[in-house]
Amino acid sequence: MFCYDSLMNYYRTNFSMMQHHKYSLTELESMIPWERFIYIDLLKQHIQNMEDDMRMLRNKQK
């Protein structure tokens, strides 16, 4: 866990990754901090790309 990250945010992120993205708690807790940071960053980018694609589809349908 990085020093700027709050404990509550740590648990919220774990919960979200387990519920919505099917990570296990064991997987999350065994990650080293920089590895966790990279996976979270990649997941954010993926979600952003999906939102952009959905927005483009909606705009095409109009």
FENTAZI-V311813 format. One line per field, one symbol per residue. phi: phi as a letter, one per 30 degrees, with the letter a starting at -180 (. if undefined). burial: # if it has 24 or more other ideal C-beta (glycine too) atoms within 12 Angstrom, else .. A space follows every 50 residues. Layout:
phi=???
burial=???
This chain:
phi=.ddddddddedddeeddddcbidcddddddddedddeddddddddddddd dddddddddddd
burial=.........#..##..#..........#.......#...#.......... ............
